[in-house]
Amino acid sequence: MNSSNGINPFPGIRPFDVQEKYLFFGREDQTAELLTRLRKTRFLAVVGSSGSGKSSLVRAGLIPELHGGTMAAAGSAWEVAVMKPGGDPLTNLAKSLVDADLYDPDQEDVVSMIRASLSRSGMGLVDTIQQSDLESKTNLLIVVDQFEEIFRFRRMTGISEEEAGHFIRLLLEASQDESCPIYVVLTMRSDFLGDCAQFGGLAEAVNEGEYIIPRLNRNQRKQAIEAPSRVGGREMSNRLVQRLLNDISDDPDQLPILQHALMRTWEYWVQAGSEGPVDLEHYQATGGMTEALSRHADEVFQSLPDGEHRRIATLIFKSLTEKVSENRGIRRPMQLNELHEICGGDIKHLLHVIDEFRKTGCTFLMPAGESELQKHTIIDISHESLMRVWRTLRLWVDDEAQSAKIYRRLADTASLFKDGKAGLYRHPDLGIALAWRDENQPNQTWADRYYPGFAEAMAFLDKSQAEEEREGREKEEAQKRELAQAQALAKAKERTARIFKVACVGVTVLAATSLYSMFEAQKSRDLAQKSIAEQALQRERA
């Protein structure tokens, strides 16, 4: 960041780059050790935990020293090709050679041509370099950053063992060939060291050329804090320096978090228009080591124009991260066009979101800066520590892990159903899967990252839903029939009751009429008898 108070000398959470050598302090001894080892072997593995500074050490430490001629026996003429293996290591190696100006980028199908050359044999890299524009007596340094992607992408995207093994053989053969001055430097997370034994010769080469990055001691950390500030034209107060040193925890990713806190502290100091040294009050205003990064990322997210942009941002970070265990998250770099397929919507919205998260003074996404993004540009988060420190992203990562779990189980059950080994989904599984589908709106590109068979899984879910609805309709019809029968029975009973009631009334009336008739008949008989008796009495008197 430029200001009247000078540049911001702290890069933030992203790694230092080659041109930032003048800001890179505290690693001088480690850089010298890398050079010593590179003089002995042309295959060097820089190993450390996430956040230990592997990429920064190679880019801002080792490479500038090579260009400066520090390795006198090799000279100062160097070309550097930097790559990450990703899901297609041979293509990415070919692209890095083009980016290093070893081939004409305007040549038609140049990347495909180089890839074909690399694929021909284990000596493919040597042959390719010998046919390139590499000048005589010029060394080539190939930096394979995040080498562990070879192991991760094999599991995630199905890179064949043959392809991964061939890529590794290219590097090993090139670093051992005396006819071509090719040096290979890997950076790799230490928790993937055991995976090296999967490939012949790799474990041996790593053992011979391994450099495990030690932690900075307190004095080196102090230098990394104070020296860049002086380059930026200002001093830091002693109490701020001591507070920063005390706030650094034992977590392995403290260096990028420290750099981000320093960047934000410097920005706040500039915005405050302070004339004195960068001080404790500026640091505290950012939230300090524990809060600065999370607050900053949330600010960028909330500043997006509307809900659609925030939806895209959420999907971007979910797509670029993965939770592999309770305490371990990894990056999943993706091409821009793949991200667009997952996120959907207007490509302009996607580009705007990415630019907001990678702009100067932010750098949560890579590539940093204002370089134009192309459809095949690799988009990545700047550091794994973002997954641990940004609380919102932690929730997204957990949510994505649960979403992937639901999909994997659905796809697996669909495959079993196809083979006649499982039935259709029933509740509660069906309800969970339907809610997941409606909320997340998954698509083929997203699903391919986790498990094959997306179309089959969705068809299975639709069939399960249709069967559930059919059974529901049948049950409803049965209930309607039962209700109709019950109502008919009730009406019949009611009709019978009415008939019985009428009959009872009729019987009662008939009985009453009969009794009355009997009474009247009896009365008539009594009168008749009385009349006869009276007549008889009169006759006797006469």
C-alpha positions as CSV (number, residue, x, y, z in Angstrom):
1,M,0.0,0.0,0.0
2,N,1.4,3.4,-0.9
3,S,0.8,6.5,1.3
4,S,2.5,9.7,2.3
5,N,3.9,7.7,5.2
6,G,5.6,5.2,2.9
7,I,4.8,1.7,1.6
8,N,3.3,-1.0,3.7
9,P,6.3,-3.3,4.2
10,F,4.3,-6.3,5.4
11,P,2.7,-8.7,2.7
12,G,0.0,-10.1,5.0
13,I,-1.0,-13.7,5.0
14,R,0.3,-14.6,1.6
15,P,4.0,-15.8,1.1
16,F,6.7,-13.3,0.3
17,D,7.6,-13.1,-3.4
18,V,11.0,-12.9,-5.2
19,Q,10.9,-9.2,-5.6
20,E,10.2,-8.7,-1.9
21,K,13.7,-9.8,-0.8
22,Y,14.3,-6.3,0.6
23,L,11.5,-6.9,3.1
24,F,12.5,-10.5,4.0
25,F,14.3,-10.6,7.4
26,G,15.1,-13.1,10.1
27,R,15.8,-16.0,7.7
28,E,19.4,-15.2,6.7
29,D,20.9,-18.2,8.4
30,Q,18.3,-20.5,6.9
31,T,18.8,-19.1,3.4
32,A,22.6,-19.7,3.8
33,E,21.9,-23.3,4.9
34,L,19.7,-23.9,1.8
35,L,22.6,-22.7,-0.5
36,T,25.0,-25.0,1.3
37,R,22.8,-28.0,0.7
38,L,22.1,-27.0,-2.9
39,R,25.8,-27.0,-3.6
40,K,25.9,-30.7,-2.5
41,T,22.8,-31.9,-4.2
42,R,20.7,-30.6,-7.0
43,F,17.5,-32.0,-5.5
44,L,16.4,-30.2,-2.3
45,A,13.2,-30.8,-0.3
46,V,12.3,-27.9,2.0
47,V,10.0,-29.4,4.6
48,G,8.0,-27.9,7.4
49,S,4.5,-27.6,8.9
50,S,1.9,-25.4,7.4
51,G,2.8,-21.7,8.1
52,S,6.5,-22.4,8.7
53,G,7.5,-20.2,5.8
54,K,8.6,-22.7,3.2
55,S,7.5,-20.8,0.2
56,S,8.7,-17.5,1.4
57,L,12.1,-18.9,2.3
58,V,12.6,-20.3,-1.3
59,R,11.1,-17.3,-3.1
60,A,12.4,-14.4,-1.1
61,G,15.4,-16.1,0.4
62,L,17.0,-18.7,-1.9
63,I,16.1,-17.4,-5.4
64,P,17.4,-13.8,-5.0
65,E,20.7,-15.2,-3.6
66,L,21.1,-17.5,-6.7
67,H,20.5,-14.5,-9.0
68,G,23.0,-12.6,-7.0
69,G,25.7,-15.2,-7.7
70,T,26.1,-16.4,-4.1
71,M,26.5,-20.0,-5.4
72,A,29.7,-19.0,-7.2
73,A,30.5,-22.4,-8.8
74,A,27.1,-22.4,-10.6
75,G,27.3,-18.7,-11.6
76,S,24.7,-16.0,-11.5
77,A,22.8,-16.9,-14.7
78,W,19.6,-18.6,-13.6
79,E,16.1,-19.1,-15.0
80,V,13.4,-20.1,-12.5
81,A,10.3,-22.1,-13.2
82,V,7.8,-22.1,-10.4
83,M,4.9,-24.5,-10.4
84,K,2.4,-26.4,-8.2
85,P,1.5,-30.0,-9.2
86,G,-2.3,-29.6,-9.0
87,G,-4.5,-32.1,-10.7
88,D,-2.3,-32.3,-13.9
89,P,1.4,-32.0,-12.9
90,L,2.8,-32.6,-16.4
91,T,0.7,-29.8,-17.9
92,N,1.5,-27.5,-15.0
93,L,5.2,-28.2,-15.4
94,A,4.9,-27.4,-19.1
95,K,3.2,-24.1,-18.3
96,S,5.9,-23.2,-15.8
97,L,8.6,-23.6,-18.5
98,V,6.6,-21.3,-20.8
99,D,6.2,-18.8,-18.0
100,A,10.0,-18.9,-17.5
101,D,10.5,-17.8,-21.1
102,L,12.1,-21.1,-22.1
103,Y,9.5,-21.4,-24.9
104,D,7.6,-18.8,-27.1
105,P,4.2,-18.4,-25.4
106,D,2.7,-17.3,-28.8
107,Q,3.6,-20.6,-30.4
108,E,0.5,-22.6,-31.2
109,D,-0.3,-25.4,-28.8
110,V,3.1,-24.8,-27.1
111,V,1.9,-26.3,-23.7
112,S,0.5,-29.4,-25.3
113,M,3.7,-29.8,-27.3
114,I,5.9,-29.5,-24.2
115,R,3.6,-31.9,-22.3
116,A,4.0,-34.5,-25.0
117,S,7.8,-34.1,-24.9
118,L,7.7,-34.5,-21.1
119,S,5.6,-37.7,-21.4
120,R,7.9,-39.6,-23.8
121,S,10.4,-41.0,-21.2
122,G,11.9,-40.5,-17.8
123,M,14.4,-38.2,-19.4
124,G,11.6,-36.1,-20.9
125,L,12.4,-33.1,-18.8
126,V,16.1,-33.1,-19.8
127,D,15.2,-33.5,-23.4
128,T,12.6,-30.7,-23.2
129,I,15.1,-28.3,-21.7
130,Q,17.8,-29.2,-24.2
131,Q,15.3,-28.3,-27.0
132,S,14.3,-25.0,-25.2
133,D,15.6,-21.5,-25.4
134,L,17.7,-21.9,-22.3
135,E,20.9,-20.1,-23.0
136,S,24.3,-21.8,-22.7
137,K,25.8,-21.8,-19.2
138,T,22.5,-20.8,-17.7
139,N,21.1,-22.9,-14.8
140,L,17.5,-23.8,-14.5
141,L,15.8,-23.9,-11.1
142,I,12.5,-25.8,-11.0
143,V,10.5,-24.9,-7.8
144,V,7.7,-27.4,-7.1
145,D,5.7,-25.5,-4.5
146,Q,3.3,-27.5,-2.3
147,F,4.7,-30.8,-3.6
148,E,2.2,-32.6,-1.4
149,E,-0.5,-31.8,-4.0
150,I,0.9,-34.9,-5.8
151,F,-0.5,-37.1,-3.0
152,R,-3.6,-35.0,-2.3
153,F,-4.8,-34.8,-5.9
154,R,-4.2,-38.5,-6.4
155,R,-6.8,-39.2,-3.8
156,M,-9.2,-36.4,-4.8
157,T,-9.1,-36.4,-8.6
158,G,-7.8,-39.8,-9.5
159,I,-4.4,-38.9,-10.9
160,S,-3.0,-42.2,-11.9
161,E,-0.1,-43.7,-10.1
162,E,1.7,-44.0,-13.4
163,E,1.3,-40.2,-14.2
164,A,2.3,-39.2,-10.7
165,G,5.3,-41.6,-10.8
166,H,6.4,-40.3,-14.2
167,F,6.3,-36.7,-13.0
168,I,8.5,-37.6,-10.1
169,R,10.9,-39.6,-12.3
170,L,11.3,-36.5,-14.5
171,L,12.4,-34.4,-11.5
172,L,14.7,-37.1,-10.2
173,E,16.4,-37.8,-13.5
174,A,16.8,-34.2,-14.4
175,S,18.5,-33.4,-11.0
176,Q,20.9,-36.2,-11.5
177,D,21.8,-35.6,-15.2
178,E,25.2,-34.1,-15.7
179,S,24.6,-32.8,-19.2
180,C,21.9,-30.3,-18.1
181,P,22.2,-27.9,-15.2
182,I,18.8,-28.5,-13.7
183,Y,18.2,-27.9,-10.0
184,V,15.0,-29.1,-8.3
185,V,13.6,-27.6,-5.1
186,L,10.4,-28.9,-3.5
187,T,8.4,-27.3,-0.7
188,M,6.3,-29.9,1.2
189,R,4.3,-30.1,4.4
190,S,6.0,-32.3,6.9
191,D,2.8,-34.3,7.5
192,F,3.1,-35.7,4.0
193,L,6.6,-37.0,4.3
194,G,5.5,-40.6,4.8
195,D,3.7,-40.5,1.4
196,C,7.1,-40.2,-0.4
197,A,7.7,-43.9,0.1
198,Q,4.9,-44.6,-2.4
199,F,7.3,-43.8,-5.3
200,G,10.6,-45.4,-6.0
201,G,13.6,-43.2,-5.4
202,L,11.7,-40.3,-4.0
203,A,12.1,-41.1,-0.3
204,E,15.8,-41.6,-0.9
205,A,16.2,-38.3,-2.7
206,V,14.2,-36.5,-0.1
207,N,16.3,-38.0,2.7
208,E,19.5,-36.9,1.0
209,G,18.3,-33.3,0.2
210,E,15.9,-32.7,3.1
211,Y,15.9,-29.4,4.9
212,I,13.4,-29.1,7.8
213,I,12.7,-25.4,8.5
214,P,13.4,-24.6,12.2
215,R,11.3,-22.1,14.0
216,L,12.5,-18.6,14.3
217,N,13.9,-17.7,17.7
218,R,12.8,-14.6,19.6
219,N,15.6,-12.5,18.2
220,Q,14.9,-13.6,14.6
221,R,11.2,-12.8,15.1
222,K,12.1,-9.4,16.4
223,Q,14.2,-8.7,13.3
224,A,11.3,-9.9,11.1
225,I,9.1,-7.3,12.9
226,E,11.4,-4.3,13.2
227,A,13.5,-4.4,10.0
228,P,10.7,-4.2,7.4
229,S,9.1,-1.3,9.4
230,R,12.4,0.6,9.0
231,V,12.4,-0.1,5.2
232,G,8.9,1.4,5.2
233,G,10.3,4.6,6.7
234,R,9.0,4.3,10.3
235,E,9.9,2.8,13.6
236,M,7.7,0.6,15.8
237,S,7.5,1.4,19.5
238,N,9.4,-1.0,21.8
239,R,6.2,-1.8,23.7
240,L,4.5,-2.9,20.5
241,V,7.4,-5.1,19.5
242,Q,7.4,-6.7,22.9
243,R,3.6,-7.2,22.8
244,L,3.9,-8.8,19.3
245,L,6.6,-11.2,20.4
246,N,4.6,-12.2,23.5
247,D,1.4,-12.7,21.5
248,I,3.0,-15.2,19.1
249,S,1.8,-18.6,20.2
250,D,3.2,-22.1,19.7
251,D,0.9,-22.8,16.8
252,P,2.9,-23.6,13.7
253,D,1.1,-21.1,11.5
254,Q,1.9,-18.0,13.5
255,L,4.2,-16.4,10.9
256,P,1.5,-15.6,8.3
257,I,-0.9,-14.6,11.1
258,L,1.8,-12.3,12.5
259,Q,2.5,-10.8,9.0
260,H,-1.2,-10.1,8.5
261,A,-1.5,-8.5,11.9
262,L,1.5,-6.3,11.1
263,M,0.0,-5.3,7.7
264,R,-3.3,-4.3,9.3
265,T,-1.5,-2.5,12.1
266,W,0.5,-0.5,9.6
267,E,-2.7,0.3,7.6
268,Y,-4.5,1.5,10.7
269,W,-1.5,3.7,11.7
270,V,-1.5,5.3,8.2
271,Q,-5.3,5.8,8.2
272,A,-5.1,7.4,11.7
273,G,-2.6,10.0,10.3
274,S,-0.2,9.4,13.1
275,E,3.2,11.1,13.0
276,G,4.9,9.1,15.7
277,P,5.9,5.4,15.7
278,V,3.6,2.6,14.9
279,D,2.3,1.8,18.4
280,L,0.3,-0.5,20.6
281,E,-2.9,1.4,20.1
282,H,-2.8,0.8,16.4
283,Y,-2.2,-2.9,16.9
284,Q,-5.1,-3.2,19.4
285,A,-7.5,-1.4,17.1
286,T,-7.1,-4.2,14.5
287,G,-7.9,-6.9,17.0
288,G,-4.4,-8.1,17.5
289,M,-3.0,-11.5,16.5
290,T,-6.1,-13.4,17.6
291,E,-8.7,-11.2,15.8
292,A,-7.1,-9.1,13.1
293,L,-7.4,-11.7,10.3
294,S,-10.9,-12.9,11.1
295,R,-12.2,-9.3,11.4
296,H,-10.6,-8.2,8.2
297,A,-12.0,-11.2,6.2
298,D,-15.5,-10.6,7.6
299,E,-15.3,-6.9,6.7
300,V,-14.4,-7.8,3.1
301,F,-17.3,-10.3,3.0
302,Q,-19.8,-7.9,4.4
303,S,-18.7,-5.2,2.0
304,L,-19.8,-7.2,-1.0
305,P,-22.6,-5.5,-2.9
306,D,-25.5,-7.9,-2.3
307,G,-26.6,-11.4,-1.3
308,E,-25.7,-12.9,-4.7
309,H,-22.1,-11.7,-4.3
310,R,-22.0,-13.1,-0.8
311,R,-23.4,-16.4,-2.0
312,I,-20.7,-16.7,-4.6
313,A,-18.0,-15.8,-2.0
314,T,-19.3,-18.5,0.2
315,L,-19.1,-21.1,-2.6
316,I,-15.7,-19.9,-3.6
317,F,-14.2,-20.5,-0.2
318,K,-16.0,-23.8,0.3
319,S,-14.7,-25.0,-3.1
320,L,-11.1,-24.0,-2.3
321,T,-10.8,-25.7,1.0
322,E,-11.3,-29.2,2.4
323,K,-11.5,-30.6,5.9
324,V,-9.6,-33.9,6.0
325,S,-9.6,-34.4,9.8
326,E,-10.8,-32.6,12.9
327,N,-7.6,-30.6,13.2
328,R,-6.5,-30.5,9.6
329,G,-7.6,-28.5,6.6
330,I,-6.1,-28.4,3.1
331,R,-6.3,-26.1,0.1
332,R,-8.0,-27.2,-3.1
333,P,-6.9,-24.8,-5.9
334,M,-9.2,-24.7,-8.9
335,Q,-9.2,-23.1,-12.3
336,L,-11.4,-20.1,-12.7
337,N,-13.7,-21.8,-15.2
338,E,-14.3,-24.7,-12.8
339,L,-15.2,-22.3,-10.0
340,H,-17.7,-20.6,-12.3
341,E,-19.3,-23.9,-13.1
342,I,-19.7,-24.6,-9.3
343,C,-20.8,-21.1,-8.3
344,G,-23.0,-20.4,-11.3
345,G,-24.4,-16.9,-11.9
346,D,-22.8,-14.0,-13.7
347,I,-19.0,-14.4,-14.4
348,K,-18.7,-10.7,-13.7
349,H,-19.9,-11.2,-10.1
350,L,-17.5,-14.1,-9.6
351,L,-14.5,-11.9,-10.9
352,H,-15.6,-9.1,-8.6
353,V,-15.7,-11.3,-5.5
354,I,-12.3,-12.8,-6.3
355,D,-10.8,-9.3,-6.9
356,E,-12.1,-8.0,-3.6
357,F,-10.5,-10.9,-1.7
358,R,-7.1,-10.6,-3.6
359,K,-6.6,-6.9,-3.8
360,T,-3.6,-5.2,-2.3
361,G,-3.9,-5.0,1.5
362,C,-6.1,-8.1,1.5
363,T,-4.6,-11.1,-0.3
364,F,-6.9,-13.8,1.1
365,L,-7.1,-15.3,-2.5
366,M,-4.3,-15.9,-5.0
367,P,-3.0,-14.8,-7.4
368,A,-2.6,-11.6,-5.5
369,G,-2.6,-8.1,-7.1
370,E,-4.3,-6.9,-10.1
371,S,-3.2,-9.4,-12.8
372,E,-5.9,-10.2,-15.3
373,L,-7.7,-13.5,-14.6
374,Q,-8.1,-16.0,-17.4
375,K,-10.4,-19.0,-17.5
376,H,-7.5,-21.3,-16.7
377,T,-6.0,-19.1,-14.0
378,I,-5.6,-21.1,-10.8
379,I,-7.5,-19.6,-7.9
380,D,-6.3,-20.6,-4.4
381,I,-6.6,-19.3,-0.8
382,S,-3.4,-17.6,0.3
383,H,-2.7,-19.9,3.2
384,E,-4.1,-22.8,5.2
385,S,-4.0,-20.7,8.4
386,L,-7.0,-18.9,7.0
387,M,-9.1,-22.0,7.6
388,R,-8.1,-22.0,11.3
389,V,-8.2,-18.4,12.1
390,W,-11.2,-17.0,10.1
391,R,-14.2,-18.2,12.1
392,T,-16.7,-17.7,9.3
393,L,-14.6,-19.9,7.0
394,R,-14.3,-22.6,9.7
395,L,-18.1,-22.8,9.7
396,W,-18.1,-23.0,5.9
397,V,-15.5,-25.7,5.9
398,D,-17.5,-27.8,8.4
399,D,-20.7,-27.2,6.4
400,E,-18.9,-28.3,3.2
401,A,-17.5,-31.4,4.9
402,Q,-21.0,-32.4,6.0
403,S,-22.4,-31.7,2.5
404,A,-19.7,-33.9,0.9
405,K,-20.5,-36.6,3.5
406,I,-24.2,-36.6,2.6
407,Y,-23.4,-36.7,-1.1
408,R,-20.8,-39.6,-0.8
409,R,-23.3,-41.7,1.1
410,L,-26.0,-40.9,-1.4
411,A,-23.8,-41.8,-4.4
412,D,-22.6,-45.0,-2.7
413,T,-26.2,-46.1,-1.9
414,A,-27.2,-45.3,-5.5
415,S,-24.4,-47.6,-6.8
416,L,-25.5,-50.4,-4.4
417,F,-29.1,-49.9,-5.4
418,K,-28.1,-50.3,-9.1
419,D,-26.4,-53.6,-8.2
420,G,-29.5,-54.8,-6.2
421,K,-27.7,-54.5,-2.9
422,A,-29.7,-51.7,-1.3
423,G,-33.2,-50.3,-1.4
424,L,-34.4,-46.8,-2.1
425,Y,-34.0,-44.1,0.5
426,R,-36.6,-43.8,3.2
427,H,-37.1,-41.3,5.9
428,P,-35.2,-39.9,7.7
429,D,-32.4,-40.5,5.1
430,L,-34.6,-39.3,2.3
431,G,-35.6,-36.1,4.2
432,I,-32.0,-35.3,4.9
433,A,-30.9,-35.9,1.3
434,L,-33.8,-33.8,-0.1
435,A,-33.1,-30.9,2.2
436,W,-29.4,-31.1,1.3
437,R,-30.2,-31.0,-2.4
438,D,-32.7,-28.1,-2.2
439,E,-30.4,-26.0,0.0
440,N,-27.1,-26.6,-1.8
441,Q,-28.2,-27.1,-5.4
442,P,-25.2,-29.4,-6.2
443,N,-24.0,-29.8,-9.8
444,Q,-21.7,-32.2,-11.7
445,T,-18.5,-30.1,-11.3
446,W,-18.9,-29.8,-7.5
447,A,-19.7,-33.5,-7.1
448,D,-16.7,-34.7,-9.2
449,R,-14.4,-33.3,-6.5
450,Y,-15.7,-35.8,-4.1
451,Y,-17.2,-38.9,-5.6
452,P,-18.2,-40.2,-9.1
453,G,-21.7,-41.0,-10.1
454,F,-23.5,-37.7,-9.6
455,A,-26.2,-38.2,-12.3
456,E,-26.9,-41.7,-11.0
457,A,-27.1,-40.4,-7.4
458,M,-29.6,-37.6,-8.4
459,A,-31.7,-40.1,-10.4
460,F,-31.7,-42.4,-7.3
461,L,-32.8,-39.6,-5.1
462,D,-35.6,-38.6,-7.6
463,K,-36.7,-42.2,-7.7
464,S,-36.7,-42.4,-3.9
465,Q,-38.8,-39.3,-3.7
466,A,-41.2,-40.5,-6.4
467,E,-41.7,-43.8,-4.6
468,E,-42.2,-42.0,-1.3
469,E,-44.8,-39.7,-3.0
470,R,-46.5,-42.7,-4.6
471,E,-46.7,-44.6,-1.4
472,G,-48.0,-41.4,0.2
473,R,-50.7,-41.0,-2.4
474,E,-51.7,-44.7,-1.9
475,K,-51.8,-44.3,1.8
476,E,-53.9,-41.1,1.4
477,E,-56.3,-42.9,-0.9
478,A,-56.6,-45.8,1.5
479,Q,-57.4,-43.4,4.3
480,K,-60.0,-41.7,2.2
481,R,-61.6,-45.1,1.4
482,E,-61.6,-46.0,5.1
483,L,-63.1,-42.7,6.0
484,A,-65.8,-43.1,3.3
485,Q,-66.6,-46.6,4.6
486,A,-66.8,-45.3,8.2
487,Q,-69.1,-42.4,7.1
488,A,-71.3,-44.8,5.2
489,L,-71.5,-47.1,8.2
490,A,-72.3,-44.2,10.4
491,K,-75.1,-43.1,8.1
492,A,-76.5,-46.6,7.9
493,K,-76.5,-46.8,11.7
494,E,-78.2,-43.4,11.9
495,R,-80.9,-44.5,9.4
496,T,-81.5,-47.7,11.3
497,A,-81.8,-45.7,14.5
498,R,-84.4,-43.4,12.9
499,I,-86.4,-46.4,11.6
500,F,-86.3,-48.0,15.0
501,K,-87.4,-44.8,16.6
502,V,-90.4,-44.4,14.2
503,A,-91.3,-48.0,14.7
504,C,-91.2,-47.5,18.5
505,V,-93.6,-44.5,18.2
506,G,-95.9,-46.5,15.9
507,V,-96.0,-49.4,18.3
508,T,-96.7,-47.1,21.2
509,V,-99.5,-45.4,19.3
510,L,-100.9,-48.8,18.2
511,A,-100.7,-50.1,21.7
512,A,-102.4,-47.0,23.1
513,T,-105.2,-47.2,20.4
514,S,-105.7,-50.9,21.2
515,L,-105.9,-50.2,24.9
516,Y,-108.3,-47.5,24.3
517,S,-110.5,-49.7,22.0
518,M,-110.4,-52.5,24.6
519,F,-111.4,-50.0,27.3
520,E,-114.3,-48.7,25.1
521,A,-115.4,-52.2,24.3
522,Q,-115.3,-53.2,27.9
523,K,-117.2,-50.1,28.7
524,S,-119.8,-50.9,26.1
525,R,-120.1,-54.4,27.5
526,D,-120.5,-53.1,31.0
527,L,-123.3,-50.7,29.9
528,A,-125.0,-53.5,27.9
529,Q,-124.9,-55.8,30.9
530,K,-126.2,-53.0,33.1
531,S,-129.0,-52.3,30.7
532,I,-130.0,-55.9,30.6
533,A,-129.9,-56.2,34.3
534,E,-132.1,-53.1,34.7
535,Q,-134.6,-54.5,32.2
536,A,-134.7,-57.8,34.0
537,L,-135.3,-56.0,37.3
538,Q,-138.2,-54.0,35.8
539,R,-139.7,-57.1,34.5
540,E,-139.6,-58.7,37.9
541,R,-141.3,-55.7,39.4
542,A,-143.9,-55.7,36.8
